[in-house]
């Protein structure tokens, strides 16, 4: 290879970072919206028929989509752990909001898992309400963490 110019591999571009940020918004937004959709369908879209209450068929698909987005969110959390969380924690950057987000994601992961496996109705109802409240509130600490970087 006489006469060829040797160059370093290209550094990651802002496009790759932008793609990761977009993925976070798509996955997080999809997860939140499917959770809200399920809550609305489950509690407010029940029709009374001659045979008793009837659920909207979209209720099932909203929880299926929510589970798919949850799977993607766990994957994204793993990506963020290796590329963002540990580096920022060591650099002591945004530890309060980042730590809060970590705790919230952990709580949602555990309660989501328990909703799938806990059989006791009373315990399951308590877990479900915790999951809904934490999940519905999640955009607020996320936006706080996102906006604090602008300072």
ABEGO torsion letter per residue (X at the ends): XBGBBBBBBBBBBAAAAAAAAAAAAAAAAAAAAAAAAAAAAAAAABBBBAAEBBBBAAAAAAAAAAAAAAAAAAAAAAAAAAAAAAAAAAAGBGAAAAAAAAAAAAAAAAAAAAAAABABAAAAAAAAAAAAAAAAAAAAAAAAAAAAAAX
